[in-house]
Amino acid sequence: MFLLRGDHERATTLNEESAALYREQGHKSGLEHAIDILGWAAILGGNYEQAKAFHKESLVLSQDAGVKVITAESIEGLVCAAGAEGEGKRAAKLFGAAQMLREVVGYHSVPAEEALRAPHLTAARSRLDEATWEAAFEQGKAMRLEEAVEFALSEESSSPEPPASEQPTGGTREETLTRREKDVATLVARGLTNRQIASELSISEHTAATHIRRILKKLGLRSRAQIGSWLTERRPSTTDLT
C-alpha cells in the first residue's frame, strides 16, 4: 500500500522487517512478495542495481514457490531497471516475457500498479524505435517460462542505446542537460545519495531520482559511476558544472 502511494522509504522499512522475519523463521512462502516489493521500492528510489538484485532474488523464490504472478512482477521490475540502464532491447524482450506470463495466469495489473510502472516503461521504450521495440517484445512473448526466467536471471545485455526520441542533432551531450540536471550530475559525481542530493538542492528525493534517470538517458550512460567518469573526462571544458 505504501509503495503504491509513492512512499518507497516506508515500503522499504516494512518489507525489510517482513523479509527478516521470514528468514528468521525459516519460511520461504511469502518471502518472494516482500523481496519483490523491496525491488520496486529501490526502483522508486533510483537505485537500479539494488532493484535488480532484489528482483532476481524474488524471481528465484517465486519460481521455487510456483507463484507466477510474482514471477511476472519481478521480470517487470527487471524491465524497468534494464530501461534505466539503457538496455532497450533487453527491456522490450523481458516485458514481452512478463506479458506472456500474465496472460497465462490471467492476472492484469491494477491501475495503481500500472501507474507505478508507467514512467519506467516509457523510459525503456524511448530507447528504441517502435519497430525495434515490437520485434524484441514479440521475441520475449514467444519464450517458454523457463527460457524467460533464464534470460531474466542472465547478465546478457547489449550496448546502451541512446533514446530514439533524443538523438543529438547538434552540439555536445553536455548541452542537452538543463542547468538543474548539471547540478544534479555534479552531486552524483561527488558520490551523494538521492536523499543527500534532494537535501542539497531543496527538492524531493523522487525529483532527484527523476533527474538522474534523465541524465543517464540523455548521456547514454548506464550507471551513476559513469556520470562521474563522464564529468571527469570533460572537466577542462565543463567548469560551468561546478
C-alpha positions as CSV (number, residue, x, y, z in Angstrom):
1,M,0.0,0.0,0.0
2,F,2.8,2.4,0.9
3,L,4.6,1.6,-2.3
4,L,1.6,2.4,-4.5
5,R,1.3,5.7,-2.7
6,G,4.8,6.5,-3.7
7,D,6.3,6.2,-0.2
8,H,9.2,3.9,-1.1
9,E,11.0,4.6,2.2
10,R,8.2,3.3,4.3
11,A,7.7,0.4,2.0
12,T,11.4,-0.5,2.3
13,T,11.3,-0.3,6.1
14,L,8.2,-2.5,6.4
15,N,9.3,-5.1,3.9
16,E,12.9,-5.3,5.2
17,E,11.3,-6.2,8.6
18,S,9.0,-8.7,6.9
19,A,11.8,-10.3,5.0
20,A,13.9,-10.6,8.1
21,L,11.1,-12.3,10.0
22,Y,10.5,-14.8,7.1
23,R,14.2,-15.6,7.1
24,E,14.5,-15.9,10.8
25,Q,11.5,-18.3,11.0
26,G,12.8,-20.3,8.1
27,H,9.8,-19.6,5.9
28,K,10.2,-19.2,2.2
29,S,6.5,-18.9,1.3
30,G,5.7,-15.2,1.3
31,L,9.3,-14.1,1.3
32,E,9.2,-13.6,-2.5
33,H,6.5,-11.0,-2.1
34,A,8.5,-9.0,0.4
35,I,11.6,-9.1,-1.7
36,D,9.7,-8.1,-4.8
37,I,8.3,-5.0,-3.1
38,L,11.8,-4.1,-1.9
39,G,12.9,-4.3,-5.6
40,W,10.1,-1.9,-6.6
41,A,10.9,0.4,-3.7
42,A,14.5,0.5,-4.9
43,I,13.3,1.5,-8.4
44,L,11.3,4.3,-7.0
45,G,14.4,5.4,-5.1
46,G,16.5,5.4,-8.3
47,N,18.8,2.5,-7.0
48,Y,18.6,0.2,-10.1
49,E,21.5,-2.1,-9.2
50,Q,19.9,-2.9,-5.9
51,A,16.5,-3.3,-7.6
52,K,18.0,-5.8,-10.0
53,A,19.4,-7.8,-7.1
54,F,16.1,-7.9,-5.3
55,H,14.1,-8.8,-8.3
56,K,16.4,-11.6,-9.3
57,E,16.1,-13.0,-5.8
58,S,12.3,-12.7,-5.8
59,L,12.3,-14.3,-9.3
60,V,14.1,-17.3,-8.0
61,L,12.0,-17.5,-4.9
62,S,8.7,-17.2,-6.8
63,Q,9.8,-19.9,-9.2
64,D,10.6,-22.2,-6.4
65,A,7.2,-21.4,-4.8
66,G,5.3,-21.6,-8.1
67,V,3.9,-18.1,-7.7
68,K,3.7,-17.0,-11.3
69,V,2.2,-13.5,-10.5
70,I,5.3,-12.6,-8.5
71,T,7.4,-14.1,-11.3
72,A,5.8,-11.7,-13.8
73,E,6.2,-8.7,-11.4
74,S,9.8,-9.5,-10.8
75,I,10.5,-9.7,-14.5
76,E,8.7,-6.4,-15.0
77,G,11.0,-4.9,-12.3
78,L,14.0,-6.1,-14.3
79,V,12.4,-4.4,-17.4
80,C,12.4,-1.0,-15.6
81,A,16.0,-1.5,-14.4
82,A,17.2,-2.5,-17.9
83,G,15.5,0.5,-19.4
84,A,17.1,2.9,-16.9
85,E,20.5,1.4,-17.7
86,G,20.0,2.0,-21.4
87,E,19.3,-1.6,-22.4
88,G,16.2,-1.0,-24.5
89,K,16.2,-4.3,-26.4
90,R,16.6,-6.4,-23.2
91,A,13.8,-4.4,-21.6
92,A,11.5,-5.0,-24.5
93,K,12.2,-8.7,-24.5
94,L,11.7,-9.0,-20.8
95,F,8.5,-7.1,-21.0
96,G,7.2,-9.4,-23.7
97,A,8.0,-12.4,-21.4
98,A,6.2,-10.8,-18.5
99,Q,3.1,-10.1,-20.6
100,M,3.2,-13.7,-21.8
101,L,3.2,-14.9,-18.2
102,R,0.4,-12.5,-17.1
103,E,-1.8,-13.8,-20.0
104,V,-1.1,-17.4,-18.9
105,V,-2.2,-16.8,-15.3
106,G,-5.0,-14.4,-16.3
107,Y,-3.8,-11.6,-14.0
108,H,-3.6,-8.0,-15.0
109,S,-2.2,-5.1,-13.1
110,V,-4.5,-2.7,-11.2
111,P,-4.4,1.0,-12.2
112,A,-2.1,1.9,-9.2
113,E,0.4,-0.7,-10.2
114,E,0.3,0.4,-13.8
115,A,0.9,4.0,-12.7
116,L,4.0,2.8,-10.8
117,R,5.5,1.1,-13.8
118,A,4.4,3.6,-16.5
119,P,7.2,6.2,-16.3
120,H,9.9,3.5,-16.3
121,L,8.3,1.6,-19.2
122,T,8.1,4.9,-21.1
123,A,11.8,5.5,-20.4
124,A,12.6,2.0,-21.6
125,R,10.6,2.4,-24.8
126,S,12.2,5.7,-25.6
127,R,15.4,3.8,-26.2
128,L,14.1,2.2,-29.3
129,D,12.0,3.0,-32.4
130,E,8.6,1.3,-32.4
131,A,9.5,-1.4,-34.9
132,T,12.6,-2.5,-32.9
133,W,10.7,-2.5,-29.6
134,E,7.8,-4.6,-31.1
135,A,10.2,-7.1,-32.6
136,A,12.1,-7.6,-29.3
137,F,8.8,-7.6,-27.4
138,E,7.4,-10.4,-29.6
139,Q,10.7,-12.4,-29.1
140,G,10.1,-12.2,-25.3
141,K,6.5,-13.1,-25.6
142,A,7.3,-16.2,-27.6
143,M,9.6,-17.6,-24.8
144,R,8.7,-20.5,-22.7
145,L,8.6,-19.8,-18.9
146,E,11.9,-21.5,-18.3
147,E,13.6,-19.5,-21.1
148,A,12.1,-16.3,-19.8
149,V,13.4,-16.9,-16.3
150,E,16.8,-17.9,-17.5
151,F,17.1,-14.8,-19.7
152,A,15.9,-12.6,-16.8
153,L,18.5,-14.0,-14.5
154,S,21.3,-13.8,-17.0
155,E,23.7,-10.9,-17.5
156,E,23.0,-11.0,-21.2
157,S,22.7,-7.4,-22.4
158,S,23.6,-5.1,-25.3
159,S,25.3,-1.8,-25.5
160,P,23.2,1.1,-24.2
161,E,21.0,2.7,-26.9
162,P,20.6,6.4,-26.9
163,P,16.9,7.3,-26.6
164,A,15.3,7.2,-30.1
165,S,13.4,10.5,-29.4
166,E,16.5,12.2,-28.1
167,Q,19.2,11.7,-30.7
168,P,21.6,14.7,-30.6
169,T,21.0,17.0,-33.6
170,G,23.9,19.2,-32.9
171,G,26.2,20.5,-30.1
172,T,27.6,18.3,-27.3
173,R,25.8,16.0,-25.0
174,E,26.6,18.4,-22.1
175,E,24.4,21.0,-23.9
176,T,21.4,18.6,-23.7
177,L,21.4,18.8,-19.9
178,T,19.4,21.6,-18.2
179,R,21.1,23.7,-15.5
180,R,19.4,21.7,-12.8
181,E,20.5,18.4,-14.4
182,K,24.1,19.7,-14.4
183,D,23.8,20.5,-10.7
184,V,22.5,17.0,-10.0
185,A,25.2,15.4,-12.2
186,T,27.9,17.2,-10.2
187,L,26.5,16.0,-6.9
188,V,26.2,12.4,-8.3
189,A,29.8,12.6,-9.3
190,R,30.7,13.6,-5.7
191,G,29.1,10.3,-4.5
192,L,25.9,11.8,-2.9
193,T,22.9,9.6,-2.4
194,N,19.5,10.6,-3.8
195,R,18.5,11.8,-0.3
196,Q,21.6,13.9,0.1
197,I,21.1,15.4,-3.4
198,A,17.5,16.3,-2.5
199,S,18.6,18.0,0.7
200,E,21.4,19.9,-1.1
201,L,19.1,21.2,-3.8
202,S,15.9,21.6,-1.7
203,I,14.0,19.2,-3.9
204,S,12.2,15.9,-3.2
205,E,14.0,12.6,-3.3
206,H,11.7,11.5,-6.1
207,T,12.6,14.5,-8.1
208,A,16.3,13.8,-7.6
209,A,15.8,10.3,-8.9
210,T,13.9,11.6,-11.9
211,H,16.7,14.0,-12.8
212,I,19.3,11.2,-12.5
213,R,17.2,9.0,-14.9
214,R,17.0,11.8,-17.4
215,I,20.7,12.5,-17.2
216,L,21.5,8.8,-17.8
217,K,19.1,8.8,-20.8
218,K,20.4,12.0,-22.3
219,L,24.1,11.0,-21.9
220,G,23.6,7.4,-23.0
221,L,25.1,6.1,-19.7
222,R,24.2,3.1,-17.6
223,S,25.1,3.9,-14.0
224,R,25.8,6.7,-11.6
225,A,29.5,5.9,-11.6
226,Q,29.6,6.6,-15.3
227,I,28.2,10.1,-14.7
228,G,31.2,10.8,-12.5
229,S,33.6,9.4,-15.1
230,W,31.9,11.4,-17.9
231,L,32.3,14.6,-15.9
232,T,35.9,13.9,-15.0
233,E,36.8,13.3,-18.7
234,R,35.3,16.6,-19.6
235,R,36.4,18.6,-16.6
236,P,38.5,21.1,-18.6
237,S,35.6,22.1,-20.7
238,T,32.8,21.8,-18.2
239,T,33.8,24.2,-15.4
240,D,30.3,25.6,-15.5
241,L,29.0,22.4,-14.0
242,T,30.6,23.3,-10.6
